[in-house]
Amino acid sequence: MADRQLDVKASERMAQTDLPRMNKYKAVIKSVAQKKGVDAAVIAGIISRESRAGSVLRNGWGDHGNAFGLMQVDKRYHKIRGAWNSDMHITQGTEILIGMFNAIKKKFPKWSTTQHLKGAIAAYNAGSGNIRSYEAIDSRTTGKDYSNDVVARAKFYKWNGY
């Protein structure tokens, strides 16, 4: 339990560090969130985890040149749409998240909506085929903490108007 609390605090500190950069995209994030029916704080949490609100990108690229934009859409699995920080890009990343939500909901019909969302967040990183149980939801994600980290960051962004 103490380790989990430390992890949450670390996630919150990173989200706080990213907040000034994230605020540059707040209007776009909120617009896409409203159009797609996804919580803006979740989108911001993913952006913070994936690209530190753009600070770790080189010409929009990260992950050894395989992932693009604030939401780090992987070119090996998706056709890249829009500029790295555009409405079109954030829409694409959000649509990928929605697709993962639907895949997880179909795969685990007895899970709660909250569990489906956490599963979708983990699947955004690792793919829906790598989500095998709720208990091991992050076992195949980057750092083995992806969904927990994104959820903690999303809570921070929710408290900050997202």
Secondary structure, DSSP 8 states (H G I E B T S, - for coil): -HHHHHHHHHHHHHHHHHHHHHHTTHHHHHHHHHHHT--HHHHHHHHHHHHTTTTT-BTTEEGGGTEETTTTEETTTS---S-TTSHHHHHHHHHHHHHHHHHHHHH-TTS-HHHHHHHHHHHHHH-GGG---STTTTTTSGGG-HHHHHHHHHHHHHHTT-
